[in-house]
Amino acid sequence: MKLANGSFGLDNEALIIKSGIRNVFTPHIPIDEISHFFGREDEATRLVSVINSPGQHILLYGDRGVGKTSLAKTTCKLILHKLQRGHFFEKRCDSGDSFSSIFVEALEKCGIDLSFREATQTHNQGGGAVLNAVFAKADLSSKRETKTTIVTTFKPDSPSWVANHLKSLSGIMLIDEADALQDESDKKKIAELIKLLSDHKSNFKLVVVGIAATGEELTAGHPSVERCLKEVSLQRMCDEDLKKIILNGMNSLNLRPDDSVVEKIVDISAGYPHFTHLISLKCGEAAIVRGNKHITKDVLKSALNEAVKDSEGALQRMLESTLRVLNTPQEYKFLLLTASYCNTPEFRSSELREKLKSKFGVIVDSQTLSRRLTKLTKGSEKTILYKPARGCFQFTDPRMPSFLKMALNADDDVM
């Protein structure tokens, strides 16, 4: 059956796949190819310097979506390709991981067999029985043998044991999403391992990556690791670096976005490369399907609708659950959109009142505005705003302002 969109959109998908755009703009997976990595030159330079310094290891932390894994992965591979010769290991942690499960692959490379082992235990049981007969009484002895098979696996839970086996290895190990480790003792053991490898002057380097506000959150506050672990706080990308992602990617695909489109994508992204990749991908896909290499504001508007559908479910659910219980959701949409343009994470109602007036020409009295903002901090579920201090408001998820700009700019009822 032939449908209007070409057999369930397969014709369009064929065009998109052939273009290779999903290898250029990758909002859902980290970048690991240097040819697709743009921006972050200063941060990458620092990582290269630290990794190549004897006894130094790296802790890279920051908000979700700022590009930590892409930076770490690309830099590690570049070093091993250009400056060093060694192995690259990558472990993405989840809630089921522990210290003993992180280094299995690296230890196996050293010849350590951690596979399952079977051991058989034999239990002998003896017993006596009495036999009565007409002419005699006698004891009979019986013996029963029981065999039990026990399956075990060796768990390398000691930082010093692991260090002694990894110290002679050359290479880099990327421990990603270290914040997922549930037990603080596992984070502390990683910190101890880093110190031991540094003491051994090992060429095996660890790059620990995770979502955190401070480096201590990922090392469980281990004090003696500071001299050998360089903490790198990855902030949001600057506007120029975001433009590099858009323009270099579009140029490689022979697509031509208007300057106003580029500026809008940068504005919505607010320093998060995830949103830059997502919106650029949807703009490019729309242009490719239309057979027009020129990306205008009309293309951007339709792309924003698709980008919202393809966004993380948690952000969508938080916005939807917030608006669902409000009597005048359109007014609150406008209020949230304005709040997303505040220059600092924390803002006061007076700043938002001024932003409403200067950006949209809307005047709201301070008491009404304060009541509405406070209402957005109350609820049985996770709220879209919270109060970090008296009179201050902040988005619960730091990515929410970018999502709001994307979702509400595509909403004709708001603007």
matplotlib code that plots the C-alpha trace (Angstrom):
import matplotlib.pyplot as plt

x = [0.0, 1.4, 0.8, 1.0, 4.3, 5.9, 5.2, 5.3, 8.0, 10.6, 11.3, 12.2, 14.2, 16.2, 17.1, 18.1, 20.3, 22.0, 22.9, 24.9, 23.4, 22.9, 26.6, 27.3, 24.6, 24.4, 22.2, 21.6, 25.1, 28.5, 30.9, 33.9, 35.3, 37.6, 36.3, 32.8, 34.1, 33.9, 34.6, 36.0, 39.6, 40.7, 39.2, 40.6, 44.1, 44.0, 42.9, 45.7, 48.3, 47.1, 46.9, 50.4, 51.8, 53.3, 51.2, 48.2, 44.6, 41.4, 38.0, 35.6, 32.3, 29.4, 25.7, 24.0, 24.1, 27.2, 29.3, 31.4, 31.6, 32.1, 35.1, 36.6, 36.2, 37.5, 40.5, 41.5, 41.3, 43.2, 46.0, 46.3, 46.4, 48.8, 51.0, 50.9, 50.5, 48.3, 44.9, 41.6, 39.0, 35.6, 33.2, 29.8, 28.6, 25.1, 23.4, 24.4, 28.1, 30.7, 34.5, 35.0, 33.0, 34.6, 38.1, 37.2, 38.2, 41.4, 42.5, 41.7, 44.0, 46.7, 46.1, 44.0, 41.3, 38.1, 35.8, 33.4, 34.9, 33.3, 34.3, 32.9, 32.6, 32.1, 30.3, 30.5, 27.9, 28.1, 25.4, 24.7, 21.7, 20.7, 19.6, 17.6, 17.5, 16.3, 19.8, 21.9, 22.0, 24.5, 25.4, 25.4, 27.4, 26.3, 28.1, 26.5, 28.4, 26.9, 28.5, 27.7, 28.9, 29.5, 29.9, 32.0, 33.7, 36.6, 35.8, 38.8, 37.6, 41.0, 42.5, 46.0, 45.5, 44.0, 46.8, 49.5, 48.2, 47.3, 50.4, 52.5, 49.7, 49.9, 46.7, 43.7, 40.5, 37.4, 35.0, 31.8, 28.7, 30.5, 27.7, 25.6, 27.6, 25.3, 27.9, 30.1, 32.8, 33.2, 33.9, 36.5, 38.1, 38.5, 40.2, 42.5, 43.4, 44.2, 46.6, 48.3, 48.7, 50.2, 52.6, 53.7, 54.3, 52.1, 51.4, 47.8, 45.6, 42.1, 39.6, 36.5, 33.4, 30.1, 27.3, 28.1, 28.2, 31.6, 34.5, 34.1, 30.8, 32.5, 35.5, 33.5, 35.6, 38.9, 41.5, 44.8, 43.9, 44.0, 47.7, 47.3, 43.7, 43.0, 39.4, 37.9, 34.5, 32.9, 30.7, 28.2, 29.6, 30.1, 28.0, 31.0, 31.6, 27.9, 28.1, 31.1, 29.0, 26.2, 28.1, 30.8, 28.2, 25.9, 28.9, 29.9, 26.4, 26.2, 23.3, 22.9, 21.2, 20.2, 22.1, 18.9, 18.4, 21.9, 21.4, 18.0, 19.5, 22.4, 19.9, 17.7, 20.7, 21.8, 25.2, 24.0, 25.5, 22.8, 20.1, 22.4, 22.8, 19.1, 17.7, 20.4, 19.6, 15.9, 16.5, 18.8, 16.5, 13.6, 15.7, 16.9, 13.4, 12.2, 15.1, 16.1, 19.5, 18.5, 17.3, 15.0, 12.9, 10.0, 12.2, 13.3, 9.8, 8.8, 12.1, 11.4, 8.2, 10.0, 12.8, 10.3, 8.9, 12.4, 13.4, 14.0, 10.7, 11.5, 11.5, 8.3, 6.5, 7.6, 6.2, 3.0, 2.3, 3.0, 0.5, -2.1, -3.1, -3.1, -6.3, -4.7, -1.9, -1.3, -0.4, 2.0, 3.6, 4.4, 5.7, 8.0, 9.2, 10.2, 11.9, 14.0, 15.6, 16.9, 20.7, 21.5, 20.3, 18.7, 16.3, 14.0, 10.5, 11.7, 14.2, 11.5, 9.1, 11.7, 12.3, 8.6, 8.5, 11.7, 11.4, 7.6, 6.2, 4.0, 3.5, 2.6, 2.3, 4.9, 2.5, 0.7, 4.0, 5.4, 2.2, 2.4, 6.1, 5.5, 2.7, 5.1, 7.3, 4.4, 3.1, 3.2, 5.5, 8.9, 8.1, 9.4, 10.8, 12.2, 13.3, 17.1, 16.7, 14.1, 12.8, 14.8, 13.6, 15.5, 14.6, 14.8, 16.4, 19.0, 18.2, 14.6, 15.1, 16.4, 13.5, 11.0, 12.5, 12.3, 8.8, 7.2, 8.8, 7.1, 3.8, 1.7, -0.6, 2.2, 3.9]
y = [0.0, 3.4, 6.1, 9.9, 10.1, 7.3, 4.0, 5.0, 7.6, 5.1, 7.2, 10.2, 8.0, 6.7, 10.3, 11.2, 8.1, 8.6, 12.2, 11.0, 13.8, 11.6, 10.9, 14.7, 15.9, 13.4, 14.6, 11.2, 9.7, 11.2, 12.3, 10.1, 11.2, 14.2, 15.1, 15.8, 17.5, 21.3, 23.8, 23.2, 23.8, 25.3, 22.4, 19.8, 21.4, 21.2, 17.5, 16.6, 18.4, 16.7, 13.2, 13.5, 14.7, 11.9, 10.9, 13.0, 11.7, 13.6, 14.1, 15.8, 16.9, 19.2, 19.4, 16.9, 17.7, 20.0, 17.5, 15.8, 12.4, 13.8, 15.9, 13.1, 10.4, 12.4, 13.7, 10.3, 8.8, 11.7, 11.3, 7.6, 8.1, 11.1, 11.1, 7.7, 4.1, 2.2, 0.6, 2.5, 1.2, 2.6, 1.7, 3.4, 2.8, 2.0, 1.5, -2.2, -1.5, -1.4, -1.0, -4.7, -4.6, -1.5, -2.8, -6.3, -5.6, -3.9, -6.7, -9.3, -7.5, -8.0, -11.7, -11.9, -14.6, -13.4, -16.0, -18.2, -21.1, -24.3, -26.0, -29.4, -30.1, -33.6, -34.3, -37.7, -38.7, -41.9, -43.6, -46.7, -49.0, -52.0, -55.3, -57.7, -61.3, -64.5, -65.6, -62.4, -58.6, -56.7, -53.1, -52.1, -49.1, -47.0, -44.2, -41.6, -39.2, -35.9, -33.7, -30.0, -27.8, -24.1, -21.5, -18.5, -15.6, -13.6, -10.0, -7.6, -5.4, -4.2, -0.9, -2.1, -5.4, -3.8, -1.2, -3.8, -5.5, -2.4, -0.3, -1.9, -1.3, 1.6, 3.4, 5.3, 4.2, 6.3, 5.8, 7.4, 8.2, 7.6, 9.4, 6.3, 4.3, 3.8, 3.1, 5.9, 3.4, 2.4, 6.1, 6.2, 3.0, 4.6, 7.6, 5.3, 3.5, 6.8, 7.6, 4.2, 4.4, 7.8, 6.5, 3.7, 6.3, 4.2, 5.1, 3.8, 6.9, 7.2, 9.8, 9.8, 11.6, 12.3, 14.6, 16.7, 20.2, 19.5, 17.1, 15.8, 14.2, 11.7, 10.9, 10.7, 13.5, 11.4, 14.0, 12.5, 12.2, 16.0, 16.1, 13.5, 14.1, 17.3, 18.4, 20.0, 21.6, 21.6, 24.7, 25.4, 26.1, 29.7, 31.0, 31.0, 27.3, 26.5, 28.3, 26.2, 23.1, 24.4, 25.9, 23.3, 20.5, 22.3, 23.0, 19.4, 18.5, 21.4, 23.0, 26.8, 28.1, 31.7, 33.8, 34.3, 30.6, 30.1, 32.8, 31.3, 27.8, 29.3, 31.3, 28.3, 26.0, 28.3, 26.7, 23.1, 21.3, 18.6, 21.1, 22.5, 19.0, 18.2, 21.3, 21.3, 17.7, 18.3, 21.4, 19.5, 16.5, 18.8, 20.5, 17.2, 15.8, 19.0, 18.9, 22.4, 23.1, 26.5, 26.5, 29.4, 30.4, 28.4, 25.3, 26.0, 26.3, 22.9, 21.5, 22.8, 20.8, 17.7, 18.4, 18.7, 15.3, 13.9, 15.5, 13.7, 12.4, 13.7, 17.4, 16.9, 15.2, 17.9, 20.7, 18.8, 17.9, 21.5, 23.0, 20.3, 21.5, 25.3, 27.2, 29.5, 27.4, 29.9, 32.6, 30.4, 29.2, 32.8, 33.4, 30.3, 31.3, 34.7, 33.1, 31.0, 34.2, 35.3, 35.7, 33.7, 30.3, 32.1, 35.0, 37.2, 38.2, 41.8, 40.6, 38.6, 41.6, 43.7, 41.0, 40.8, 44.5, 44.9, 41.8, 41.5, 44.8, 43.1, 44.8, 42.7, 43.9, 42.4, 40.7, 38.9, 37.8, 36.6, 34.5, 32.8, 32.0, 30.5, 28.4, 26.8, 25.7, 23.8, 20.3, 16.6, 15.7, 17.2, 20.9, 22.9, 25.7, 25.6, 28.2, 28.0, 31.0, 33.4, 35.5, 33.5, 31.1, 28.5, 25.8, 22.3, 21.0, 23.4, 22.2, 23.3, 26.9, 25.5, 23.0, 25.8, 28.1, 25.2, 24.0, 27.3, 29.0, 26.3, 27.0, 29.5, 30.1, 31.5, 34.0]
z = [0.0, -1.0, 1.5, 1.1, 3.0, 1.0, 2.7, 6.3, 5.7, 4.3, 1.3, 3.5, 5.8, 2.8, 1.8, 5.4, 5.8, 2.5, 3.4, 6.5, 8.6, 11.6, 11.8, 11.9, 14.3, 17.2, 20.0, 21.5, 21.5, 22.4, 19.6, 19.3, 15.9, 15.8, 12.4, 13.9, 17.1, 17.1, 19.8, 23.3, 22.1, 25.4, 27.4, 25.1, 25.3, 29.1, 29.0, 26.6, 28.9, 32.1, 30.6, 29.3, 32.6, 34.8, 37.7, 36.7, 36.1, 35.3, 36.9, 34.4, 35.9, 35.2, 34.3, 32.1, 28.4, 28.3, 26.3, 29.0, 27.4, 23.9, 25.1, 27.1, 24.5, 21.6, 23.5, 24.7, 21.3, 19.8, 22.4, 21.7, 18.0, 17.9, 21.0, 22.7, 21.9, 24.2, 24.9, 25.3, 27.6, 28.2, 31.0, 31.3, 34.8, 35.9, 39.3, 39.3, 39.0, 41.7, 41.9, 41.2, 38.0, 36.4, 35.6, 34.4, 30.7, 31.6, 34.0, 31.4, 29.0, 31.6, 31.5, 34.6, 34.3, 36.1, 34.5, 36.4, 38.3, 39.5, 42.7, 43.9, 47.6, 48.9, 52.1, 53.8, 56.3, 58.4, 60.5, 62.5, 62.5, 64.7, 63.3, 65.5, 64.6, 66.4, 67.3, 67.3, 67.6, 65.3, 64.4, 60.7, 59.5, 56.4, 54.6, 52.3, 50.0, 48.8, 46.1, 45.8, 42.9, 43.8, 41.0, 41.9, 40.2, 41.4, 42.3, 42.3, 45.2, 46.4, 44.9, 45.7, 44.0, 40.9, 40.9, 41.0, 37.9, 35.9, 36.7, 33.8, 31.3, 28.9, 27.9, 29.1, 30.7, 30.6, 33.5, 32.4, 34.4, 37.7, 39.4, 38.8, 41.4, 44.4, 47.1, 48.2, 49.1, 45.4, 44.5, 47.3, 46.0, 42.5, 44.2, 46.1, 42.8, 41.2, 44.0, 43.8, 40.0, 40.5, 43.2, 40.8, 38.1, 35.8, 32.2, 32.7, 33.1, 34.4, 33.1, 35.4, 34.1, 35.8, 36.6, 39.7, 41.1, 42.7, 42.2, 45.7, 44.8, 42.5, 44.8, 48.1, 49.4, 49.4, 50.7, 49.5, 45.9, 45.2, 44.1, 41.3, 40.2, 38.2, 38.5, 35.4, 35.7, 32.3, 31.9, 29.2, 25.8, 24.6, 21.7, 19.3, 19.9, 19.4, 16.0, 15.0, 15.6, 13.4, 10.6, 10.3, 10.4, 7.9, 5.5, 5.5, 4.3, 1.8, 3.7, 4.0, 7.2, 7.3, 9.9, 11.8, 12.0, 13.4, 16.0, 17.0, 17.5, 19.6, 21.7, 22.4, 23.2, 26.0, 26.1, 25.8, 22.7, 23.0, 22.0, 19.2, 17.8, 18.2, 16.5, 13.7, 13.0, 12.6, 10.5, 8.2, 7.9, 7.0, 4.3, 2.9, 2.7, 0.9, -1.5, -0.6, 0.9, 2.1, 5.8, 6.6, 9.6, 8.3, 8.2, 11.7, 13.0, 11.7, 13.0, 16.5, 16.6, 15.7, 18.1, 21.0, 20.1, 20.1, 23.4, 26.7, 28.2, 31.7, 30.5, 28.5, 31.5, 33.9, 31.7, 31.0, 34.6, 35.7, 33.2, 33.6, 37.1, 36.4, 35.7, 33.1, 31.5, 28.6, 31.1, 32.9, 29.6, 28.8, 32.3, 32.0, 28.6, 30.0, 32.9, 30.5, 29.2, 32.6, 32.6, 35.7, 37.1, 40.1, 39.5, 41.6, 40.7, 40.2, 37.5, 35.8, 36.0, 34.2, 31.6, 30.9, 30.3, 28.3, 26.1, 25.6, 26.7, 29.4, 32.7, 35.8, 39.3, 41.7, 44.1, 41.3, 39.7, 43.1, 43.8, 40.4, 40.7, 44.1, 42.8, 40.3, 43.3, 44.9, 44.1, 45.2, 42.2, 41.2, 40.4, 37.5, 39.8, 43.3, 45.9, 46.6, 49.0, 50.2, 47.3, 44.7, 42.1, 40.0, 37.4, 39.0, 35.8, 34.4, 30.9, 31.2, 29.9, 26.6, 26.4, 27.1, 24.4, 22.0, 22.9, 23.4, 20.4, 18.4, 20.1, 18.1, 21.1, 23.3, 21.0]

ax = plt.figure().add_subplot(projection="3d")
ax.plot(x, y, z, "-o")
ax.set_aspect("equal")
plt.show()
